[in-house]
Amino acid sequence: LLPAVVMRSLEYLSPLITAFESSANPEIAPQMEKYMRNLFPFFGIKSPERREIYKVFIRKNGLIPKANKKEIVQWCWQAPQREYQLFAMELLGRSLKNESENILDLYEYMIVTKSWWDTVDYIAINLVGGYFKKFPESIEKVTHLWMKSENMWLLRTCLLFQLKYKSQLNTKLLHGFISELIQSKEFFIQKAIGWILREYSKTNPDFVINYVNKYDLPPLSKRETLLWMKNKGVIQRL
């Protein structure tokens, strides 16, 4: 017999499993798998259709129940098809305001398990970013541990969680992360440095221009950083 908590998880997920299986498209699936470097199998359900499935599912079954949230998310994360992981993280994004402080362990599990940019970036920007806005006192301790972890995806999360913070972005904190990672040869780290600085340039272009002039960023990071300002002609104006 399955444990009660697993049974409850499967009871909640059963309509989703049925919907995903009946919507599977074996013609599209190989294209989606190739785009993700064949790291994960897919049902072959494109985003618009997948989100329509969510709408119907949520209307009938509600958001992930708090009582067995961890088990449901972990089941989705262990399921083969990538659509299950996308479902779990996107539904967690809908219940951000009601999350307790201990949800961070689950977010970290999601970041370091079956890691790739399609899940990690959403988790970093939306889930972890929202969490740290709600519990700012946790930022220093948690990010310190993540920066020491040597897990590339946790490092990327430290760089990206402030992506939507705009004027609330902590430049001192971000500078600390970049300083530690500026020598990294990892594509995903160099790209993240450029992405967060590019996004912040939309709020504070002077800071970003001064930053680029002051610090020797990797070429990829620098190119990404300046992209928006070049396209908008901001660099010529300033």
FENTATA-V273385 format. One record per residue. N is the residue number from 1. RES is the residue in one letter. NEAR is the number of other C-alpha atoms within 8 Angstrom. D_CENTER is the distance of its C-alpha to the mean C-alpha in Angstrom with 2 decimals. Layout:
BEGIN
n: (N;N)
res: (RES;RES)
near: (NEAR;NEAR)
d_center: (D_CENTER;D_CENTER)
END
This chain:
BEGIN
n: (1;2;3;4;5;6;7;8;9;10;11;12;13;14;15;16;17;18;19;20;21;22;23;24;25;26;27;28;29;30;31;32;33;34;35;36;37;38;39;40;41;42;43;44;45;46;47;48;49;50;51;52;53;54;55;56;57;58;59;60;61;62;63;64;65;66;67;68;69;70;71;72;73;74;75;76;77;78;79;80;81;82;83;84;85;86;87;88;89;90;91;92;93;94;95;96;97;98;99;100;101;102;103;104;105;106;107;108;109;110;111;112;113;114;115;116;117;118;119;120;121;122;123;124;125;126;127;128;129;130;131;132;133;134;135;136;137;138;139;140;141;142;143;144;145;146;147;148;149;150;151;152;153;154;155;156;157;158;159;160;161;162;163;164;165;166;167;168;169;170;171;172;173;174;175;176;177;178;179;180;181;182;183;184;185;186;187;188;189;190;191;192;193;194;195;196;197;198;199;200;201;202;203;204;205;206;207;208;209;210;211;212;213;214;215;216;217;218;219;220;221;222;223;224;225;226;227;228;229;230;231;232;233;234;235;236;237;238)
res: (L;L;P;A;V;V;M;R;S;L;E;Y;L;S;P;L;I;T;A;F;E;S;S;A;N;P;E;I;A;P;Q;M;E;K;Y;M;R;N;L;F;P;F;F;G;I;K;S;P;E;R;R;E;I;Y;K;V;F;I;R;K;N;G;L;I;P;K;A;N;K;K;E;I;V;Q;W;C;W;Q;A;P;Q;R;E;Y;Q;L;F;A;M;E;L;L;G;R;S;L;K;N;E;S;E;N;I;L;D;L;Y;E;Y;M;I;V;T;K;S;W;W;D;T;V;D;Y;I;A;I;N;L;V;G;G;Y;F;K;K;F;P;E;S;I;E;K;V;T;H;L;W;M;K;S;E;N;M;W;L;L;R;T;C;L;L;F;Q;L;K;Y;K;S;Q;L;N;T;K;L;L;H;G;F;I;S;E;L;I;Q;S;K;E;F;F;I;Q;K;A;I;G;W;I;L;R;E;Y;S;K;T;N;P;D;F;V;I;N;Y;V;N;K;Y;D;L;P;P;L;S;K;R;E;T;L;L;W;M;K;N;K;G;V;I;Q;R;L)
near: (2;5;6;6;8;9;9;9;12;9;7;8;9;8;8;9;8;8;9;11;8;6;8;10;9;8;7;9;14;10;8;10;13;8;7;8;6;8;6;9;10;13;14;12;14;6;6;6;8;10;8;8;11;9;8;8;11;9;7;6;7;8;8;9;7;5;4;11;9;7;10;13;11;8;9;11;13;6;9;9;10;11;10;11;13;9;10;12;12;8;10;10;9;7;9;10;4;5;7;5;7;5;8;9;7;8;11;9;8;12;13;10;7;7;10;7;6;6;12;13;10;10;13;13;15;10;13;13;13;10;12;11;7;6;9;8;6;8;9;7;7;8;9;8;8;12;11;6;8;8;8;8;11;14;13;11;13;12;13;13;12;12;12;7;7;10;6;5;9;7;6;6;7;9;8;8;11;10;7;7;8;9;6;7;6;6;6;8;13;14;11;12;12;14;12;13;10;15;11;13;15;9;8;9;11;8;8;13;10;8;8;10;7;6;6;6;8;9;6;9;14;11;9;11;16;9;9;10;13;10;7;6;8;10;8;6;5;5)
d_center: (35.35;31.60;30.64;30.54;26.87;26.02;28.48;26.90;23.45;25.07;27.14;24.17;22.35;25.61;25.61;22.10;23.27;26.37;24.63;22.30;25.29;27.59;25.25;24.61;25.65;26.87;27.55;24.04;22.29;23.54;22.24;18.67;19.06;20.54;17.75;15.41;18.27;19.58;17.15;16.87;19.45;18.85;21.06;21.04;19.91;18.67;16.10;18.95;20.82;17.95;17.27;21.04;21.10;18.64;21.05;24.04;22.53;21.48;24.86;26.68;24.69;22.61;19.15;18.39;21.39;20.94;23.67;21.95;18.24;17.52;19.77;18.45;14.79;16.23;18.55;15.91;14.08;17.55;18.64;19.17;17.85;14.27;14.77;14.94;11.46;10.22;12.81;11.95;8.38;9.74;12.83;11.44;10.17;13.90;15.26;13.58;17.03;18.73;16.69;18.73;18.13;18.06;14.83;13.06;14.58;12.91;9.35;10.62;12.19;9.18;7.64;11.20;12.39;12.40;9.92;9.23;7.24;7.05;5.04;3.58;2.76;2.45;2.72;3.83;5.32;6.41;7.05;7.85;9.08;11.13;12.30;13.66;15.36;17.04;17.87;18.37;20.92;18.36;16.62;19.30;19.88;16.37;15.28;18.73;18.23;14.92;16.67;19.57;17.75;17.84;14.72;13.23;9.58;10.35;12.17;9.51;7.48;10.98;11.40;8.51;8.33;11.55;10.74;12.13;14.75;17.48;20.75;19.30;17.48;19.19;20.59;22.32;19.25;17.40;20.66;20.83;17.56;18.68;22.16;21.13;19.07;21.27;23.26;20.44;21.19;17.72;16.65;12.90;14.01;16.61;14.48;11.92;15.13;16.45;13.52;13.40;17.21;17.58;15.70;17.83;20.88;20.81;21.57;23.63;24.89;27.70;25.51;23.46;26.71;28.36;25.50;25.70;29.47;29.46;27.04;27.19;23.70;23.19;24.30;20.97;19.33;22.38;22.45;18.89;19.72;22.94;21.99;21.69;24.69;26.78;26.14;27.09;30.02;28.88;29.81;33.32;33.77;32.91)
END
